[in-house]
């Protein structure tokens, strides 16, 4: 894996610094899914729908997602 640098607001930086390793890995996955799915041709909503569909196919339910986000 390679590292990248992006500009974010201070509150985003603080939140990322406080995130658990698992949360950071999940964010990395989301960024990878967004940038790796022909993102130039899609808007964010379309990419989020693709991510959602893939998560559902892997067994993620709304209940599991809710428990992960709490």
C-alpha positions in Angstrom: 0.0 0.0 0.0 1.0 3.6 -0.6 0.2 6.7 1.4 -1.4 9.8 0.0 -1.9 13.3 1.5 -5.1 15.2 1.2 -6.2 18.6 2.6 -9.0 18.4 5.2 -10.5 20.7 7.9 -9.1 20.7 11.4 -12.1 18.8 12.8 -11.6 16.1 10.2 -7.9 15.8 11.0 -8.7 15.5 14.8 -11.4 12.9 14.1 -9.0 10.8 12.0 -6.3 11.0 14.6 -8.7 9.7 17.3 -10.0 6.9 15.0 -9.2 3.3 15.8 -7.0 1.3 13.5 -10.2 -0.5 12.3 -11.9 2.8 11.5 -8.9 4.0 9.6 -8.8 0.8 7.6 -12.5 1.1 6.8 -11.9 4.7 5.6 -9.1 3.5 3.5 -11.4 0.9 2.0 -14.1 3.6 1.2 -11.5 5.9 -0.4 -10.2 2.9 -2.5 -13.7 1.9 -3.5 -14.5 5.5 -4.5 -11.3 6.2 -6.5 -11.1 2.7 -7.9 -14.5 2.4 -9.4 -14.3 4.7 -12.5 -15.0 7.6 -10.2 -14.3 10.1 -12.9 -17.5 9.0 -14.6 -19.7 8.8 -11.5 -20.9 11.2 -8.9 -20.5 10.5 -5.2 -24.1 9.1 -4.8 -23.5 6.6 -7.5 -20.2 5.4 -6.0 -21.9 5.2 -2.5 -24.6 3.0 -4.1 -22.0 0.7 -5.5 -20.3 0.5 -2.1 -23.6 -0.2 -0.5 -24.5 -3.0 -3.0 -21.1 -4.6 -2.5 -21.5 -4.4 1.3 -24.9 -6.1 1.1 -23.5 -8.9 -1.1 -20.9 -9.5 1.6 -23.6 -9.8 4.3 -23.6 -6.3 5.8 -27.1 -5.6 7.1 -28.5 -2.2 8.3 -28.4 -3.7 11.9 -24.7 -4.7 11.6 -23.9 -1.3 10.2 -25.7 0.5 13.0 -23.9 -1.5 15.6 -20.5 -0.7 14.0 -21.2 3.0 13.9 -22.1 3.3 17.6 
